[in-house]
Amino acid sequence: MKRVLLVATGDTMAYLSNPPGVATGAQLLRGIADVPSADVVVEDVLAEPSWDTSPGTMLTIARRARSALAEGFDGVVVTHGVDTLEETAFLTELVAGSTQGAIVFTGATQRFDEPGSDGPDNLATAIIAAADPAVNGTVVCFANELHAARWATLATTSCFVSDPVLGRVSRSGGVTMLAPAPPRLPEVDGVPETDVALIKTYPGMPPSLLTAVTDAGARGIVLEGTGSGNVPVELFITISELTEWDIPVVIASRARTPGMTSLAEKVGAISANGLRPGHARVALMAALAQGGGVNSARDWFGHLLG
């Protein structure tokens, strides 16, 4: 029987209606009607609400998941609020690096004991996925679908999407893989830089918004550009200056597009190479670990093309 660690962080998955309260991981496990065939060990981790999760908490979760695999667990399940689940999952992928085993993130949009709640089924299928040798790496399990952490995006308050969908999971049929997982990315070497700004660009945007965040201490900036990754030309001089000051500026498309043809690359901006803006911010945090600058960031994002 496969050994799975359940890391329970609370949030909507653990909320109870009658009586009101927050369930522990053990209570969640007992609430699954048909417990999957796995030896599940439970750990409760104190965490903020998902909409206000700190980078420190994200890193704590990521490191615990990696260490659990190193300790001999076959898989790890992390229950997490949906608001920032994709960011924590992607950071976990980077922290885990080449560590073998499944790390499965899941959550819920309804209280665990509400009639028709998605919580019990999401938890059960996540455990099934974590115990299945076909799943390797960090994934998001939601509504019977598996999404690679690198691609998973919260499209609505109750729906994650990715292109392609990595696989499907059911209680009766187990895991069916539909696409190969993306190649592993460089693992975080040191402590990620938490002071990275994410700014959505818009027509007529003043360049002072970029210097305002760096004056406040930001060590890097991710700009959310248009479908092809372009940003207003008024920002070009500032982007060039920031690059000269060894502050990387990464541009990610607001559309789900794999490529980018941004003119800003000519003045020093770095392409996110297909990462969504939120994921690109996590990647830049990793790239700037141990005090790296523009060259470290450019090399790191270059790995996405491999």
N, C-alpha and C positions, 0 to 999 in steps of 0.2 A: 504493500500500500504506500502511495506517495505521501510525503510529508510536506504540508503547506503551512506557512506562517500567515495568519490573518492580522494585519496591522489596522486597527480600528481607530479612526480619528474623529468620530462623531459626525456632526453636520446632519443634513436632512435624512440621510440613510438611517441614522440612529434616533431620530426624533419619534417620540411616542405620543399618542393622542389620549389614551385612556389606560391609566392615569397619565397626565402630562409628565414628560421627563425625557431623559436621554439614555438610551440602552447602551450597555457595555458590549464589547465584541462577543463575549460569551452568550449574552442574551440574544444578539443578532443570530448567532449560529444556531441557537435552540429554536429560533423562529422560522427556520427553513423547514418546510413541510417534508421534503425528501432530501436529507443531507447527502451530498455527493460522497462517493467512495474515496475518501482521503482522510489521512490523519492530520487534523487541523489543530494547530497551536495558536492561541490568541494572545495578542499584546494590545493594550490600549495606550494610545499616544495622545497626549494633550496637544490640541491644536486650536488655532483661532478659527472663526467662521471662514468658510472658503473665500468669500468675497474680500476678506481682509487678511488672507494668509501671508505671513512674512517670509522673505527669502530664507531666513534662518530655519523656520519650520519646514519649508520645502527641502532644504538641505538635510535636515535631521531625518526626515522620512526617506529621502533618497539613500542616505548612508546606511540606515537600518535595513532597507531592502537589499542592498548589495551585501552587507555583512551576513544577512540570513542565508543567502545563497552560498556564501563562502563557508558557513557553518554546517552545510549539508542539507538544508531544506531544498526540496525539488522545485518549489515555487513559492511565490509571495503574492498575497492579495492585499491591496490597500483600499480601504473605503475612504472616500474623499468627497467633499462638496463639489458640485459640478462647475461652479463659477471659475475656479482656477485649476481645475483638475488637469487640464491639458498642459499647463505650465509646469506643475509639479511632476507629471508623468515624463515630460521631455527632459527636465533636469535629472530625473532619476535614470533615464536612459544614458545620459552623458556620464553620470557618476558611476553607473554600473559598468560602463565600458564593455569589455569582452567577457565579463563574468557570465558563465553559462547558467541557464535556468530562466523560468518565466517570472516576470513581475507584472501583475495584472491590476490595473486601477479600475475601480468601479464606484458608482454612487447611485443616488436615487433622486427623484423629483417629488416624491410624496413621503409622508411619514410612514415608518415601517409597518405600523399596525392599521393603517387605513385600508378599507376595502378596495381591492384592486391595485394596491401599491406595487410599484415596479421594484421596490427594494429587495424583497425576498428572492425574486427570480434573478435579478442582477447579481446578487451575492452568490447564489447557487451556481450560476453559469460562470462567474469569475473563478470560483474554486475549481470547477471542472477544467477550465482553461489552464489554470496554474498547475494542475496536476498532470496535464497532458504533455508528453514529450515533444509533440509537434509544435508547441508554442515555446519560443525561445526569444528572449529579449523583453523589452518593456512595451506593453500594449494597454489599450483602453477597451474594456468589455462593457458594453451598454446595449440594452434592447436586443440581446442575442447576437450582436455583431462584435467582431474584433477589429480594432483600428490600431495601426502602428502609432506609437507615441509621437513620432516625428511628423505624422500626417494628421493626427486627430484634431478636429476643430469642433467647438461647440457652436452648432449652427442655429439652434433655438434653445430655449431654456430646458428642453427635454430631449434634444437630439444631437448626437455626435455624428460627424461625417468624415470621410477620408476618401482619397482617390489614389489607388483602389482600396476597397474594403479588404482587409487582410484575411478575414475568415468569419465563420458563423459558429455559434455554440447553442446546443440544446441539451436539456436534461436527459432526454432519451437517446439522442444520437451522438452526443459528445461534440468534439471539435472537427470542423471541416475547413481546411485551409484553402483559400481561394487565390492567393497571390503570394509571391515571395516577399519576405520582410526586407526592408531597406538595409543597405550595408551599414555596419556599425560605424559610429563616428568617434573621433578622439575623445577619450574620457577626460573628465575635469582633473587637471593637475594642480592641486592646491584648493584654496577657498575661492569660490566664484565672486566676482566683483558685483556687489549688490546695487551700486549707484549707477545704473544705466537707464537712460531716459527713453521713452517710447512716445513719439510725437506724430500725430496724423497731419499730413500736409493738406493745404487747400489753396485755391487761387487767391493771390494777393497776400499770402502769408508773409509777415515781416521776418527778416533774418534775426532780429533781436530775440525771437523765441528760442533759437538755438543757443545763442550765447547766454541767455538767462539761465538755462539749465546747467550749462558748464560752469558759469559763475557760481552757481549754487553747489557745485561739487561733482556733477556727473562726469564719469570717466569715459563714457561712450554714449552714442546716440543711435537709435534706430528710427528711421523715418518711414512712415507708411506712405508710399507713393501710389501713383495711378496703376492701371492694369499692366502697363509695360514698365512700371517702376519709375517713371519720370516724376520730378518734383519741380516746383516753380524755379525759373532761372534766377530769380532774385536771391535764391539761397546759395548759388554756386560759389560766390566769393567767400562766404562764411564757411562753407564746407571745405574749401581749399585751405583756409586759415586754420580751421580746427585740425585738419590732417597734418599741417605743418607743426602744430602744437602737440602732435602725437595723441590726439583724441579721435578715435575711429568713428566714422559716420557710415552706418549700414542702411541700405535702402531695400525695403521689402514691399512687394506688391500688395495692394488691398484686394486684388482679385486672386482667385485660385489658379495661378499660372506658374508653370515650371521655370520659365525664363525671364530675363529682364534685359531691356535695351536702353537703360537709362543713360542720358547724356551726362549725368552727374558723375559717372565713373571716370570721365575724362579729367575731372578736377579733384579726384582722390576718393570719391565715395566707393564703398564696397558693396557688391551685390550679395543679397541674402540667398541667392541661387535656389529659389523655390520655397524657402521657408516662409511661413506666414509671419506677420509682424510680431505677434506674441512669442512665437517660437524663436524668431530671430533675436529677440531681446534675451531670452534664456541662453541662446548660443553665444551671444556677445558677452554675457556674464561669465560664461565658461572660458571664452577665449581670453578674457582679461584677468583670469586667475594668475596669481603670483606677479601682478604688476605689469602684464603685457600691454602693448600699445597697438598702433596701427599695423605694424608688420605681423604681430601675433594674430590679430583679428583677420587680416587678409589671408594668411596661411590657413587659419582654421576654416574659414568659409570656403576656401579653395578645395577642401576635402569633400565638400558636398558634390563636386563634379566628378569624383572618382567612382 
